[in-house]
């Protein structure tokens, strides 16, 4: 039944019939998953990825077919980043060091993003720094002093 679910989930286009088949295959799997515990293949069926399967039909209805989606890339990135952070530690109390390293890296990223935003704001600021004071005449004596404001950097 889980293979049927997998084949239905991989369809490029879904119909009411295929979504019903998807739900039916999942129901059959859940009705028979206890056999995995009885045969000592798995001690429990509380697996997050199995729970995720119950949301497939709703996701397909909301966002379309899951064509080509898999979790290999996020899992691979997670492993790579975890290894990079672990290597940066001294291998003692590494969990705390890893959390601190990630926190600092995020702070540096956010600060860089803020600086880039400031740079964009300063580049998009108007180049004409004179302001109309509401006077009827264009003479300098009537307009008074002009104020110039520069963006803070």
Secondary structure as UniProt FT lines:
FT   HELIX           2..9
FT   HELIX           16..32
FT   HELIX           34..38
FT   TURN            39..40
FT   HELIX           48..53
FT   TURN            54..55
FT   HELIX           56..63
FT   TURN            67..68
FT   HELIX           72..88
FT   HELIX           94..123
FT   HELIX           140..143
//
